[in-house]
Amino acid sequence: MGFLSNRRRRARIAPELDDQELGRLLKSLLATTRSGTIATTDLCMAQMSRLMGQDAGDWDRRTHRIGVLADFLAGSHLPRSWVAREPRNATALVLHAWSQVAQARAQEHPGDAGDAVQSCLRAAELAPEDPVPWVALLGAARWERWKQPQVFGVWNEVLARDRWNREAYINMLAYLSPEESGSRLQVLEFVDTLTARMPANAPCVATELTAQVVQYHAILGRGGYEALVARNHWSQQMASQALDRVVHTWTQPGFLRHAKTLADLNLLAYALMAGDRRGEARAVFEAIGGIVTAWPWQIGGDPLVEFEKAQSRAATGV
């Protein structure tokens, strides 16, 4: 009955996931930025400052909140205005840099992220214990296609401050891919090293499964016969073991506690359904509770439609 009651909830895209305070801030920003007056700009900055002041020392939560805000405000005047008002505010500087890179990616504008890089470095000077300026710099370095020695230098600065930072691992996974600056072998070595060392409930625990889903999407993208038999990917040893390692633990109450737990559960539900492991997916959909992430569901079309179709198939076994 618990699953059926969850099923009645309308699925929704929620970038804040289960961070209710962040969700309230996003709604408030959406409402107040429409007027574009100085008063509303001041109000928005005060609201963001208040929320970000609550997560001091919780680097996982802080990374999540700044990342969500940066994506939400990409193209907005707010991050730049905040830095102009408070040029020595590390949070404002990081938000400005991250939102610049997010906007560039959204618009597919390659090239210079020099302003973002400088903002990250100033923030790192102002808050030397904070890993988030270095996480943001890792994103800028990917966009500018820095050489590997430079990127690994930034990577080491993140690890020195937050050993299992989820965003940093996902960034490195993408950077080391053949599509960016690495190779399939480097991805495998990176994932193997991480899997051997990390705690089973670390914030970056979904890195291995992310790599498998990315590879699955690459197979689908080739089209033709390979795409038709892409499901076979999930019966191969590396992919099936990646699922086996997490499917029976991630849904246990309290096992995963990091800020993006629901994003990782979306990833797991998607992979289980792609591998036709519907019975195991049911408990994952129940744990998700209707909060949907655009990726990876958007690969098949509208993410909400794809999520609900998969959820229905898992529930009925059809």
Wavefront OBJ file of the C-alpha trace (Angstrom):
o trace
v 0.000 0.000 0.000
v 2.913 2.340 0.652
v 4.038 2.056 -2.936
v 0.532 2.678 -4.258
v 0.152 5.782 -2.121
v 3.462 7.107 -3.479
v 2.294 6.350 -6.995
v -0.660 8.681 -6.555
v 1.659 11.601 -5.972
v 2.186 13.502 -9.144
v 5.761 13.138 -10.325
v 7.635 16.424 -10.590
v 11.049 17.723 -11.545
v 12.613 19.127 -8.389
v 16.250 20.275 -8.725
v 16.338 20.897 -4.980
v 15.386 17.224 -4.410
v 14.265 16.887 -0.779
v 15.960 20.098 0.414
v 12.790 21.941 1.393
v 14.534 25.151 2.423
v 16.284 25.328 -0.915
v 12.990 24.634 -2.673
v 11.326 27.520 -0.855
v 14.200 29.802 -1.842
v 13.875 28.836 -5.524
v 10.154 29.646 -5.450
v 10.822 32.952 -3.739
v 13.551 33.875 -6.236
v 11.237 33.054 -9.115
v 8.547 35.305 -7.681
v 10.730 38.225 -6.643
v 13.067 38.460 -9.639
v 10.223 39.192 -12.046
v 10.059 42.846 -11.026
v 13.828 43.381 -11.439
v 13.938 46.338 -9.019
v 16.817 47.190 -6.712
v 14.671 46.311 -3.717
v 13.953 42.826 -5.003
v 17.621 42.315 -5.878
v 18.546 43.173 -2.289
v 15.870 40.797 -1.008
v 17.110 37.946 -3.185
v 20.702 38.429 -2.074
v 19.624 38.467 1.565
v 17.609 35.279 1.100
v 20.504 33.465 -0.586
v 22.979 34.672 2.015
v 20.700 33.504 4.823
v 20.296 30.018 3.402
v 23.969 29.547 2.543
v 24.924 30.661 6.022
v 23.163 27.617 7.434
v 25.420 24.988 5.860
v 28.801 26.049 7.208
v 31.038 23.008 7.292
v 28.534 20.720 5.569
v 30.408 20.673 2.282
v 28.098 18.142 0.655
v 25.004 20.256 1.336
v 26.813 23.456 0.417
v 27.952 22.044 -2.931
v 24.422 20.878 -3.704
v 22.841 24.207 -2.871
v 25.313 26.357 -4.770
v 25.117 24.048 -7.791
v 21.315 24.142 -7.878
v 21.238 27.921 -7.414
v 23.856 28.408 -10.130
v 21.874 26.364 -12.646
v 18.667 28.141 -11.643
v 20.233 31.610 -11.963
v 22.263 30.984 -15.124
v 21.581 34.006 -17.303
v 20.225 36.060 -14.390
v 21.771 39.319 -13.256
v 21.648 38.254 -9.614
v 25.004 36.448 -9.233
v 26.892 39.318 -10.872
v 24.970 41.899 -8.821
v 25.759 40.058 -5.599
v 29.490 40.039 -6.391
v 29.370 43.725 -7.302
v 27.788 44.511 -3.928
v 29.985 42.138 -1.908
v 33.266 41.524 -3.783
v 34.807 39.764 -0.766
v 31.939 37.335 -0.226
v 33.224 33.849 -1.102
v 29.726 32.438 -1.587
v 28.779 35.226 -3.995
v 31.987 34.715 -5.961
v 31.479 30.954 -6.283
v 27.842 31.344 -7.272
v 28.818 33.900 -9.913
v 31.517 31.623 -11.360
v 29.377 28.481 -11.331
v 26.424 30.248 -12.943
v 28.680 31.603 -15.702
v 29.841 28.108 -16.611
v 26.269 26.787 -16.387
v 25.106 29.499 -18.782
v 27.936 28.792 -21.205
v 27.100 25.089 -21.224
v 23.388 25.753 -21.690
v 24.123 28.021 -24.651
v 26.897 25.727 -25.928
v 29.339 28.606 -26.014
v 32.828 27.114 -26.002
v 35.867 28.921 -24.799
v 36.847 31.541 -22.304
v 35.808 31.162 -18.678
v 38.507 33.481 -17.412
v 36.175 35.600 -15.288
v 34.777 32.457 -13.650
v 38.287 31.152 -12.982
v 39.327 34.396 -11.288
v 36.165 34.412 -9.184
v 36.913 30.860 -8.017
v 40.495 31.727 -7.102
v 39.413 34.822 -5.152
v 36.815 32.755 -3.296
v 39.455 30.132 -2.470
v 41.665 32.833 -0.978
v 38.796 34.223 1.101
v 37.607 30.809 2.344
v 40.670 28.534 2.278
v 38.923 25.643 4.037
v 35.959 25.570 1.624
v 36.159 22.971 -1.190
v 33.350 24.521 -3.243
v 35.499 27.189 -4.983
v 37.710 24.347 -6.194
v 34.696 22.287 -7.269
v 33.471 25.256 -9.290
v 36.954 25.722 -10.727
v 36.913 22.067 -11.809
v 33.777 22.818 -13.820
v 35.419 25.843 -15.430
v 38.554 23.823 -16.189
v 36.449 21.202 -17.973
v 34.790 23.876 -20.050
v 38.121 25.388 -21.056
v 39.614 21.925 -21.680
v 42.598 22.414 -19.395
v 45.440 19.927 -19.664
v 45.345 16.973 -17.291
v 48.169 18.106 -14.953
v 46.291 21.362 -14.302
v 42.970 19.608 -13.767
v 44.477 17.058 -11.418
v 45.972 19.931 -9.456
v 42.492 21.393 -8.930
v 41.145 17.912 -8.193
v 43.699 17.417 -5.418
v 42.682 20.730 -3.842
v 39.080 19.481 -3.649
v 40.091 16.154 -2.116
v 42.253 17.880 0.489
v 39.107 19.611 1.764
v 36.298 17.143 1.010
v 37.486 13.610 0.228
v 34.198 12.270 -1.205
v 32.689 15.347 -2.850
v 30.054 14.010 -5.253
v 30.133 16.888 -7.750
v 33.910 16.688 -8.032
v 33.857 12.974 -8.841
v 31.129 13.399 -11.456
v 33.136 16.237 -13.031
v 36.289 14.135 -13.136
v 34.390 11.186 -14.586
v 33.222 13.392 -17.460
v 36.624 15.033 -17.924
v 38.400 11.674 -18.186
v 35.922 10.347 -20.752
v 36.885 9.953 -24.432
v 34.364 12.698 -25.267
v 36.435 15.236 -23.326
v 40.103 14.842 -22.442
v 40.657 11.196 -21.530
v 39.960 7.657 -22.607
v 37.803 4.684 -21.731
v 40.785 3.140 -19.933
v 41.195 6.217 -17.735
v 37.516 6.084 -16.809
v 37.821 2.425 -15.822
v 40.939 3.077 -13.738
v 39.318 6.066 -12.049
v 36.183 4.105 -11.136
v 38.118 1.028 -9.985
v 40.334 3.093 -7.691
v 37.344 4.878 -6.195
v 35.280 1.714 -5.689
v 38.126 0.046 -3.810
v 38.511 2.921 -1.343
v 35.266 4.777 -0.720
v 32.741 4.026 2.042
v 29.608 2.285 0.759
v 27.448 5.304 1.626
v 29.795 8.108 0.561
v 28.247 11.091 -1.267
v 30.108 10.069 -4.435
v 28.853 6.458 -4.288
v 26.965 6.763 -7.595
v 30.097 7.471 -9.645
v 30.456 3.862 -10.790
v 26.803 3.564 -11.775
v 26.978 6.935 -13.533
v 29.843 5.623 -15.641
v 27.784 2.575 -16.612
v 24.749 4.664 -17.570
v 26.924 7.002 -19.647
v 28.387 4.001 -21.464
v 24.877 2.610 -22.013
v 23.799 5.933 -23.527
v 26.834 5.889 -25.799
v 25.736 2.497 -27.110
v 22.206 3.798 -27.696
v 23.647 6.788 -29.501
v 25.374 4.607 -32.089
v 22.010 3.506 -33.424
v 21.418 0.508 -35.623
v 21.875 -3.006 -34.327
v 23.957 -1.912 -31.315
v 21.135 0.284 -30.043
v 18.623 -2.533 -30.506
v 20.617 -4.836 -28.226
v 21.854 -2.129 -25.838
v 19.992 -3.800 -22.965
v 22.658 -6.511 -23.067
v 25.030 -3.980 -21.534
v 23.367 -4.557 -18.153
v 23.949 -8.307 -18.243
v 27.697 -7.872 -18.708
v 29.825 -8.416 -15.630
v 30.927 -4.856 -14.849
v 27.463 -3.331 -15.281
v 25.585 -6.093 -13.452
v 28.047 -6.014 -10.560
v 27.694 -2.245 -10.294
v 23.948 -2.734 -9.826
v 24.346 -5.703 -7.510
v 26.620 -3.725 -5.189
v 24.011 -1.057 -4.452
v 20.495 -2.290 -5.207
v 19.853 -3.855 -1.802
v 21.438 -1.128 0.336
v 20.593 2.257 -1.160
v 16.887 1.976 -0.354
v 17.438 1.002 3.273
v 16.208 3.837 5.535
v 19.065 6.101 6.528
v 21.728 4.306 4.494
v 22.259 7.188 2.070
v 22.179 10.595 3.738
v 23.911 12.925 1.317
v 22.170 15.853 -0.345
v 21.731 14.177 -3.740
v 20.446 10.845 -2.479
v 17.248 11.164 -4.527
v 19.274 11.876 -7.670
v 21.214 8.669 -7.084
v 17.998 6.727 -6.542
v 16.650 8.091 -9.846
v 19.830 6.839 -11.495
v 19.438 3.423 -9.892
v 15.769 3.116 -10.902
v 16.663 4.038 -14.476
v 19.488 1.497 -14.658
v 17.376 -1.290 -13.165
v 14.606 -0.666 -15.670
v 17.099 -0.467 -18.539
v 18.377 -3.858 -17.422
v 14.825 -5.250 -17.086
v 15.201 -5.769 -13.337
v 11.692 -4.524 -12.624
v 11.089 -6.337 -9.367
v 14.124 -4.709 -7.777
v 13.150 -1.317 -9.205
v 9.823 -1.212 -7.327
v 11.408 -0.447 -3.965
v 13.587 2.223 -5.556
v 10.585 4.005 -7.066
v 8.899 3.861 -3.679
v 11.917 5.482 -2.039
v 12.011 8.202 -4.715
v 8.471 9.295 -3.901
v 7.816 11.118 -7.175
v 10.776 13.543 -7.092
v 12.298 13.222 -10.556
v 15.666 14.308 -11.912
v 15.865 15.292 -15.572
v 18.942 13.146 -16.131
v 19.019 10.286 -17.017
v 15.299 10.046 -17.868
v 15.501 12.780 -20.519
v 17.536 10.509 -22.787
v 14.321 8.741 -23.799
v 12.215 11.894 -24.175
v 10.299 14.005 -21.668
v 11.773 13.010 -18.284
v 8.450 13.041 -16.415
v 6.774 10.905 -19.062
v 9.688 8.473 -19.148
v 9.816 8.265 -15.353
v 6.098 7.570 -15.019
v 6.130 4.961 -17.790
v 9.015 3.163 -16.095
v 7.360 3.433 -12.685
v 4.161 1.947 -14.080
v 6.043 -0.918 -15.723
v 7.854 -1.680 -12.486
v 4.579 -1.681 -10.549
v 2.710 -3.955 -12.935
v 5.618 -6.066 -14.110
v 4.562 -5.492 -17.727
l 1 2 3 4 5 6 7 8 9 10 11 12 13 14 15 16 17 18 19 20 21 22 23 24 25 26 27 28 29 30 31 32 33 34 35 36 37 38 39 40 41 42 43 44 45 46 47 48 49 50 51 52 53 54 55 56 57 58 59 60 61 62 63 64 65 66 67 68 69 70 71 72 73 74 75 76 77 78 79 80 81 82 83 84 85 86 87 88 89 90 91 92 93 94 95 96 97 98 99 100 101 102 103 104 105 106 107 108 109 110 111 112 113 114 115 116 117 118 119 120 121 122 123 124 125 126 127 128 129 130 131 132 133 134 135 136 137 138 139 140 141 142 143 144 145 146 147 148 149 150 151 152 153 154 155 156 157 158 159 160 161 162 163 164 165 166 167 168 169 170 171 172 173 174 175 176 177 178 179 180 181 182 183 184 185 186 187 188 189 190 191 192 193 194 195 196 197 198 199 200 201 202 203 204 205 206 207 208 209 210 211 212 213 214 215 216 217 218 219 220 221 222 223 224 225 226 227 228 229 230 231 232 233 234 235 236 237 238 239 240 241 242 243 244 245 246 247 248 249 250 251 252 253 254 255 256 257 258 259 260 261 262 263 264 265 266 267 268 269 270 271 272 273 274 275 276 277 278 279 280 281 282 283 284 285 286 287 288 289 290 291 292 293 294 295 296 297 298 299 300 301 302 303 304 305 306 307 308 309 310 311 312 313 314 315 316 317 318
